[in-house]
């Protein structure tokens, strides 16, 4: 499997997007190249070329989203970096939790058909989501607050403000 990647500067944080011929496979909040090194374990990785229209389209749509000009993504998703319960939960999230809405870890576990008490498992799955932003793990909240977020809780808060879920603070 070969991944073409492209850096995407956004007002929120620099992102890296990577796609295969089948779809968007990875979005990373890490502009340091760690995403490319991680993807290299799964196949070839190369900077996007002009012919890599899918990765360019993903970058464009994510830039529009980060600027507040897009609510939905119209991209094929390559789920090959996920499997089993992880894929089931991420697909459920992707298909059922739209822009401007949220769900709790426990409710997502139930909606995904996981056994009772699987909220922690869903939290771990959110932390391993290879396609954040497009597969919106930022929309999954704890029953008593925001919950965690790998790139930082402040970024999660800013994204939820961008999507209209939270009100901006005086410092935004």
Order of alpha helices (4+ residues) and beta strands (2+ residues): beta-beta-beta-alpha-beta-alpha-alpha-beta-alpha-alpha-beta-alpha
